[in-house]
């Protein structure tokens, strides 16, 4: 139990995300870890919780700032742990959707102080 308390030490440095893409990949990776009931290796304190990101993405979708197609691309390529490649014919459309979604996510996350 003591080791678990140390893992969530409040004195750990706060590390903001580079951009919306880094935030999204962290979210997807952390979701997988949580769903698998394993602890992550990352010891840095992040400026938000998983539920905060989930709420933000939901609000962006419900307000029309993210489309269903963009969410599909985010889920698919987030699961692959990479962005779609615009130079690969089969990924070209997804790359455009991804790029627009990441701009939207970066802007919204920056407004909350989650990205640099």
N, C-alpha and C positions, 0 to 999 in steps of 0.2 A: 504494500500500500504506500509506503514511503517513497518508493521509486516512482510510482504513479504521480504522487504529489510533486516530486521534483521535476517531472516531465512538463508540468504545466506551471512552471515557475514564472511569476509575474515580472521578475527582473530581467528576463530574456529581452534582447533588443527587438524593437518593432521593425519589421521588414516589409515595406510596401512592395506591391507588384510593379513590374516593369511597364506593363500595359494590360489591356483587356484580355489579350491572348494568354499571357502568363497567368492571369487570374482564372481564366476558364480552364486551362490545363490543370492548375492546382485544385480547382473545384472537382473536376472529373476524377482525378487521381485520389483525392481525399474521400470522395463518395465511394469509390471502389474499396478503399482501405476500410472505411466504416462498415460497408456492407459485408465485407469479409471478416469483420470483427478483429482486425489486426491494427496495431499501432503504427503510425507513420514514423519515418526516420527523421523528419524535419523537426528541429528543436526551436527554430525561430518563432517568435510570436507574430502572427499575421494581424492586420488591422480589422479583420472581419471574421465572422463565423460562416460555416457552410450554409446555414439557414439564411444568413444575410444575402449571400449571392443568389441563392434559390429565389428568395423574395424579390430581389432586384430584377432578375431575368423574367420572372413571372409578371412583374409590373410593366416591364418594357414590352412584353408580348401583349398584355391586356390593353395597353395604351396605344398599340399599333406601331410602336417603334421597332419591334422585331416581328418578322413574319413567321408563319409556320414553317416555310421552306428554310428560312435562316436557322430556326431552332433545330430542324432536322439535320442540317449541315453541321451545326455545332455539336449535336449529339454524336453523329457518325464519326466526324474527324476528331472530336475530343476523345472518343473511345479508342481511336487509332493512335492517339497522342502525337498528332502532327496536323499541320494545316494542309488543306488541299492544294495541289500544285496546278497553277493556271496553265502551265505548259503541257500538261497531260490532258488529252482530249476528253477523256471520261470524267475528269475532275474540274474542267474549266468552269462550268456553271456553278458548281459548289464553291469554287474559289472566289467567285464574285459575291456570292451570298455570304461566305465566311468573312470576307474583307469588310463588307458593309456592317455585318453583325459585330465584328470586333471593334470597329470604329464607334459604333453605338455603345457597346459595353465599356470601352475605354473612357468615353466621355462621361457616362453615368457613374462609373466607379471613381473617376477623378473628382467629380462633384462631391463624393462622399469621403474623399481623402484616402482611398484605398490604393491608388496608383501614384507613381512618382510624377 
